[in-house]
């Protein structure tokens, strides 16, 4: 639970002041009581009053006041609401290192196979989009439920130079914003705009980003800055660092290089190998910041398992619900009980 107007909590300072005033009144009443020659006669004449009957109305009044003050502070809570659809953006690294054959036949083909299996296993109401990134990020396919089109898009991926993880996150966020009005488009120096009001901690959109890479970001925005934009929008990012420590030779064959500018040739068995130089620290931070998880598969089977175990069943819409009315109702009820008990146990003359 959080508070929209926490400044009103200063009114809780009235509580100890009222307790002090109550104690002072009781002592003053005793001090100026009429003195009788025989206190025994007074005790016998007065009806017996328990401590509970004497002080409970005041205690209930204090609790009612606390409840009303809490209502003024506007408490809110995060509730999970089932959503009729889920949005998933696959952000796949297509840098040259994905040609490494340490995972047969190479990392890219293994990643494509895992992504295809993931797409085919999703429910019909799951919308999946595809972002590819190397030196920059490109939305290959907006979120759709057409698994055949998704399969064609995944199989069409080609490799490029460098790695821009931050750009991939921003491109994925924009893809989500196109289909989910509750998610604001990203704001960059190239596309300035009003920054969205950050969602309360623990609130999430019914959308996730699954980011797969085998390297470290060396182009585009700083990944943690891009991840902060996801945090502000309540979009979780699940990061996957894919590859082995040994690395391997490049096995992509001749291919166009749209991300590096012009045509690039990647021959099997040439050009040197790529080791597993994943920036795990950054990928872990991205996942932790946004409420996702980090995975580190080192084989095609392990990657298949990661995609299979992604918590897509947890994708729900998290809404902020104000519960001031509950505190108001409790405060009013306690105040009413205080009045009733006071009249019953201490009737007016």
C-alpha positions in Angstrom: 0.0 0.0 0.0 1.2 3.5 -0.8 -0.2 7.0 -0.2 -1.0 9.6 -2.8 -1.1 12.5 -0.3 1.2 11.4 2.5 1.5 14.9 3.9 -1.8 14.5 5.7 -0.1 12.0 8.0 1.1 15.0 10.0 -2.4 15.1 11.4 -1.6 11.9 13.3 0.3 14.2 15.7 -3.2 15.1 17.1 -3.5 11.7 18.6 -0.9 12.0 21.4 -2.2 15.5 22.0 -5.7 14.3 22.5 -4.5 11.5 24.8 -2.7 14.0 26.9 -5.7 16.2 27.1 -7.9 13.3 28.1 -5.6 12.3 30.9 -5.4 15.9 32.1 -9.2 16.2 32.2 -9.5 13.0 34.2 -6.9 14.2 36.8 -8.6 17.7 36.9 -11.9 16.0 37.6 -10.5 14.1 40.5 -8.8 17.2 41.9 -11.9 19.2 42.1 -14.3 16.5 43.2 -16.5 17.2 46.2 -15.1 16.0 49.5 -17.4 14.0 51.7 -16.8 13.1 55.3 -17.1 9.5 54.5 -15.5 8.2 51.3 -17.0 4.8 52.0 -20.5 6.2 51.7 -19.6 7.7 48.4 -18.2 4.5 47.0 -21.3 2.6 48.1 -23.6 5.2 46.5 -21.8 5.3 43.1 -22.6 2.5 40.6 -19.6 0.3 39.8 -17.9 1.4 36.5 -15.3 -0.8 34.9 -12.2 0.5 33.2 -13.5 -0.7 29.8 -16.8 1.2 30.0 -15.0 4.3 31.2 -12.3 4.5 28.5 -13.5 2.4 25.5 -15.6 5.2 23.9 -12.5 7.4 23.8 -10.3 4.7 22.4 -12.8 4.0 19.6 -12.9 7.8 18.9 -9.1 7.8 18.5 -9.2 4.8 16.2 -11.9 6.5 14.1 -9.8 9.7 13.9 -6.8 7.6 12.7 -9.0 6.0 10.0 -10.3 9.3 8.7 -6.7 10.8 8.6 -5.6 7.7 6.6 -8.5 8.3 4.2 -7.3 11.9 3.7 -3.8 10.6 2.8 -5.5 8.6 -0.1 -4.1 5.1 0.3 -3.8 3.1 -2.9 -3.0 -0.6 -3.5 -2.0 -2.6 -6.6 -4.5 -5.2 -7.8 -4.1 -7.8 -10.5 -6.8 -7.8 -13.1 -7.2 -10.6 -15.6 -6.6 -9.4 -19.2 -8.1 -10.8 -22.3 -4.8 -10.7 -24.2 -1.1 -10.7 -23.6 1.5 -8.8 -25.5 5.1 -10.2 -26.0 7.9 -8.6 -27.9 10.8 -10.9 -28.9 13.9 -8.7 -29.2 16.6 -10.9 -30.9 20.2 -10.1 -31.3 21.4 -10.5 -34.9 24.9 -9.3 -34.5 27.8 -11.1 -36.3 28.6 -13.1 -33.1 25.3 -14.9 -33.5 27.0 -16.7 -36.4 29.3 -18.6 -33.9 29.0 -22.4 -34.2 29.7 -23.2 -30.5 26.0 -24.0 -30.4 25.2 -26.1 -33.5 24.6 -25.2 -36.2 25.1 -21.7 -34.9 23.7 -19.4 -32.3 21.2 -17.6 -34.6 19.7 -20.8 -36.0 19.3 -22.2 -32.4 17.7 -19.0 -31.3 15.3 -19.0 -34.2 14.3 -22.6 -33.5 13.6 -21.8 -29.9 11.6 -18.7 -30.8 9.6 -20.7 -33.3 8.8 -23.3 -30.7 7.8 -20.6 -28.2 5.5 -19.0 -30.7 3.7 -22.3 -31.5 3.2 -23.0 -27.9 1.3 -19.8 -27.0 -2.4 -19.4 -26.6 -4.5 -17.9 -29.4 -5.0 -14.6 -27.5 -1.3 -14.0 -27.2 0.1 -11.2 -29.4 3.8 -11.6 -30.3 5.9 -9.1 -32.1 9.5 -9.3 -33.3 12.4 -6.8 -33.0 15.8 -7.5 -34.4 18.9 -5.6 -33.4 22.5 -5.3 -34.3 24.0 -1.8 -34.8 20.4 -0.4 -34.5 17.0 -1.9 -33.8 14.2 -2.5 -36.2 10.6 -3.7 -35.7 10.4 -6.6 -38.0 6.8 -7.5 -37.2 4.2 -5.7 -35.0 2.5 -7.9 -32.4 0.2 -10.4 -34.0 -1.5 -13.8 -33.4 -0.7 -15.1 -36.9 1.9 -17.8 -36.1 2.6 -18.4 -39.7 3.6 -14.8 -40.4 5.6 -14.9 -37.2 7.5 -18.0 -38.3 8.3 -16.4 -41.6 9.6 -13.2 -39.9 11.8 -15.2 -37.5 13.2 -17.4 -40.3 14.1 -14.3 -42.3 16.5 -12.8 -39.8 20.0 -12.0 -41.1 23.0 -10.7 -39.2 24.7 -7.3 -38.9 27.5 -5.5 -37.2 27.6 -4.3 -33.5 25.0 -4.6 -30.7 22.5 -2.0 -29.6 20.6 -3.4 -26.6 19.3 -0.1 -25.5 17.8 0.6 -28.9 16.1 -2.8 -28.9 14.4 -2.0 -25.6 13.1 1.4 -26.9 11.9 -0.1 -30.1 10.1 -2.9 -28.3 8.5 -0.3 -26.0 7.2 1.7 -28.9 5.8 -1.5 -30.5 3.9 -2.1 -27.3 2.7 1.5 -27.1 1.2 1.1 -30.6 -1.3 -1.5 -29.4 -1.6 -0.6 -25.7 -2.9 2.9 -24.9 -1.8 2.6 -21.3 1.9 2.5 -22.3 3.4 5.8 -23.5 5.8 5.9 -26.4 9.4 6.4 -25.5 11.0 9.8 -25.4 14.5 10.3 -26.9 16.5 13.3 -28.0 15.4 12.6 -31.5 11.7 12.3 -30.6 11.2 14.5 -27.5 7.9 14.3 -25.7 6.3 14.5 -22.3 7.7 11.9 -19.9 5.0 9.6 -18.6 4.1 9.5 -14.9 5.9 6.5 -13.5 3.6 3.7 -12.5 3.6 2.8 -8.8 6.1 0.2 -7.7 4.7 -3.3 -8.4 2.3 -2.2 -11.1 2.8 -3.8 -14.5 1.3 -3.6 -18.0 0.0 -6.8 -19.7 3.1 -6.8 -21.9 6.6 -8.2 -21.6 9.8 -8.0 -23.6 12.0 -11.1 -24.0 15.5 -9.9 -25.0 18.0 -12.4 -26.3 21.7 -11.4 -26.9 25.1 -13.0 -26.9 27.2 -9.9 -26.4 27.5 -6.5 -24.8 25.9 -3.2 -26.0 28.3 -1.1 -28.0 25.9 1.2 -29.9 22.9 3.3 -29.2 21.4 4.4 -25.9 22.8 3.0 -22.6 20.8 -0.2 -21.9 20.0 0.8 -18.2 18.6 4.2 -19.4 16.3 2.4 -21.8 15.4 -0.1 -19.1 14.3 2.8 -16.9 11.8 3.8 -19.5 10.4 0.3 -19.3 10.3 0.6 -15.5 8.3 3.9 -15.8 5.8 2.2 -18.0 5.5 -1.0 -16.0 6.9 -3.3 -18.7 8.9 -6.3 -17.6 12.0 -7.4 -19.4 13.2 -11.0 -19.4 16.8 -11.1 -20.5 18.6 -14.1 -22.0 22.4 -14.3 -22.4 23.1 -17.0 -25.0 26.4 -18.6 -25.8 29.3 -20.7 -24.4 32.6 -19.7 -22.8 34.5 -21.4 -25.5 33.0 -19.5 -28.4 33.2 -20.9 -32.0 33.8 -20.1 -35.6 31.4 -18.1 -37.7 28.9 -20.3 -39.6 26.3 -18.0 -41.2 27.4 -18.2 -44.9 27.0 -15.3 -47.3 24.3 -13.0 -46.1 23.1 -9.4 -46.5 24.1 -7.1 -43.7 21.3 -4.5 -43.5 22.3 -3.4 -40.0 26.0 -2.7 -40.7 25.5 -0.8 -43.9 26.0 -2.6 -47.2 26.6 -6.3 -47.9 28.7 -8.4 -45.5 30.1 -11.9 -46.1 30.3 -14.4 -43.2 32.1 -17.5 -44.3 31.9 -20.7 -42.2 35.3 -21.5 -40.7 36.7 -18.1 -41.4 37.1 -14.7 -39.7 38.0 -16.0 -36.2 35.8 -17.1 -33.3 33.6 -15.3 -30.8 33.8 -16.1 -27.1 30.9 -15.7 -24.7 31.4 -12.0 -23.9 28.0 -11.3 -22.5 27.5 -8.3 -20.3 25.7 -10.4 -17.6 25.9 -7.6 -15.0 23.9 -5.3 -17.2 21.4 -7.9 -18.3 20.8 -8.9 -14.7 20.2 -5.3 -13.7 17.8 -4.8 -16.6 15.8 -7.8 -15.4 15.8 -6.8 -11.8 14.9 -3.2 -12.5 11.9 -4.1 -14.5 10.6 -7.1 -12.5 11.8 -9.8 -15.0 14.4 -12.5 -14.7 17.8 -13.3 -16.3 18.6 -16.6 -18.0 22.0 -17.9 -19.2 21.5 -20.9 -21.5 24.6 -22.5 -23.0 23.0 -25.0 -25.4 20.1 -25.2 -27.8 18.2 -27.5 -25.4 18.7 -25.1 -22.5 17.4 -22.2 -24.6 14.4 -24.2 -25.6 13.8 -24.8 -21.8 14.1 -21.1 -21.1 11.5 -20.1 -23.7 9.3 -22.9 -22.5 9.5 -21.7 -18.8 8.9 -18.0 -19.5 6.1 -16.9 -17.1 3.7 -15.8 -19.8 0.9 -17.2 -17.7 1.6 -14.4 -15.2 0.9 -11.6 -17.7 -1.9 -9.7 -16.0 -2.9 -6.0 -15.9 -1.9 -4.4 -12.7 -4.1 -1.4 -11.7 -3.8 1.1 -9.0 -7.0 1.1 -6.8 -7.6 3.9 -4.2 -9.0 2.5 -1.0 -9.8 5.7 0.8 -13.4 4.8 1.0 -12.6 1.7 3.1 -10.7 3.8 5.7 -13.6 6.4 5.7 -16.1 3.6 6.3 -14.1 2.1 9.1 -13.6 5.6 10.7 -17.3 6.4 10.5 -18.2 3.0 12.0 -15.8 3.4 14.9 -17.0 6.9 15.5 -20.6 5.7 15.6 -19.7 3.0 18.1 -17.9 5.5 20.3 -21.1 7.7 20.4 -23.4 4.7 21.1 -21.2 3.2 23.9 -20.8 6.7 25.4 -24.5 7.3 25.6 -25.2 3.8 27.0 -22.5 3.8 29.6 -22.3 7.5 30.4 -25.8 8.9 29.7 -26.3 12.6 29.7 -28.0 14.1 32.8 
